[in-house]
Amino acid sequence: MRAMATNELTDADINRYIETDGSNCPFYASDALYLGAVRGGTGIAFRDITCRSCNKTWREIFYLAEIQYPAREDFARIERPGSVT
């Protein structure tokens, strides 16, 4: 984990952010995050995230991977692509 904010992100920083489901700032490791509204278009969505500790903003990008019918609220049963069950 980083102790102080930097201006660069390495591939390792980005991978760690994704592997931990974006739970901490990839620059400062703070969990004080402001989550913007999800916006997007056909097959892709994004939201801007701002760290309240270091004031850096980055964008999370989401791609359509699957659909569920009928729609349910039991998210625990939704598997991440590439996950092992």
C-alpha positions as CSV (number, residue, x, y, z in Angstrom):
1,M,0.0,0.0,0.0
2,R,1.1,3.5,-0.7
3,A,1.9,5.9,2.1
4,M,1.5,9.1,0.1
5,A,-0.1,10.2,-3.1
6,T,1.8,10.1,-6.3
7,N,0.9,11.3,-9.8
8,E,1.5,8.0,-11.6
9,L,-0.2,4.6,-11.6
10,T,1.7,1.5,-12.5
11,D,0.1,-1.6,-14.0
12,A,0.5,-3.3,-10.6
13,D,-1.4,-0.4,-9.0
14,I,-4.3,-0.8,-11.4
15,N,-4.4,-4.6,-11.1
16,R,-4.4,-4.3,-7.3
17,Y,-7.3,-1.7,-7.5
18,I,-9.3,-4.1,-9.7
19,E,-8.5,-7.2,-7.6
20,T,-9.7,-5.5,-4.4
21,D,-12.9,-4.3,-6.2
22,G,-11.9,-0.7,-6.1
23,S,-12.2,-0.5,-2.3
24,N,-9.2,1.9,-1.8
25,C,-7.7,4.9,-3.7
26,P,-5.0,3.5,-6.1
27,F,-2.9,6.6,-5.3
28,Y,-3.2,7.0,-1.6
29,A,-4.8,3.7,-0.3
30,S,-7.6,5.7,1.4
31,D,-11.1,4.2,1.6
32,A,-12.6,7.7,1.7
33,L,-14.0,7.7,-1.8
34,Y,-16.7,9.7,-3.5
35,L,-18.5,7.5,-6.1
36,G,-19.9,9.4,-9.0
37,A,-23.0,8.4,-10.9
38,V,-22.8,5.5,-13.4
39,R,-23.1,6.8,-16.9
40,G,-22.6,5.2,-20.3
41,G,-24.0,3.8,-23.5
42,T,-24.6,0.6,-25.3
43,G,-22.5,-2.2,-23.7
44,I,-20.2,0.2,-21.7
45,A,-20.6,2.3,-18.6
46,F,-18.3,4.3,-16.4
47,R,-18.2,6.4,-13.2
48,D,-15.7,8.9,-11.9
49,I,-14.3,8.2,-8.4
50,T,-12.6,10.9,-6.3
51,C,-10.4,10.2,-3.2
52,R,-11.4,12.5,-0.4
53,S,-7.9,12.2,1.1
54,C,-5.7,13.1,-1.9
55,N,-8.4,14.7,-4.2
56,K,-7.4,12.7,-7.2
57,T,-10.1,11.6,-9.6
58,W,-10.0,8.5,-11.9
59,R,-12.6,6.6,-14.0
60,E,-13.8,3.1,-13.5
61,I,-15.0,1.4,-16.8
62,F,-17.6,-1.3,-17.0
63,Y,-18.4,-3.6,-19.9
64,L,-21.5,-5.7,-20.5
65,A,-20.5,-9.3,-19.6
66,E,-23.8,-11.1,-19.0
67,I,-27.5,-10.7,-18.6
68,Q,-29.8,-12.2,-15.9
69,Y,-33.4,-13.1,-16.6
70,P,-35.5,-12.9,-14.7
71,A,-33.7,-10.1,-12.8
72,R,-33.0,-11.0,-9.2
73,E,-31.5,-9.2,-6.3
74,D,-29.3,-12.1,-5.1
75,F,-26.0,-10.6,-6.3
76,A,-24.0,-13.3,-4.4
77,R,-25.0,-15.7,-7.2
78,I,-23.5,-13.5,-9.9
79,E,-20.1,-14.8,-10.9
80,R,-17.3,-12.6,-12.1
81,P,-15.9,-13.6,-15.5
82,G,-12.8,-15.8,-15.0
83,S,-13.7,-16.6,-11.4
84,V,-13.2,-20.1,-10.0
85,T,-16.1,-21.7,-8.3
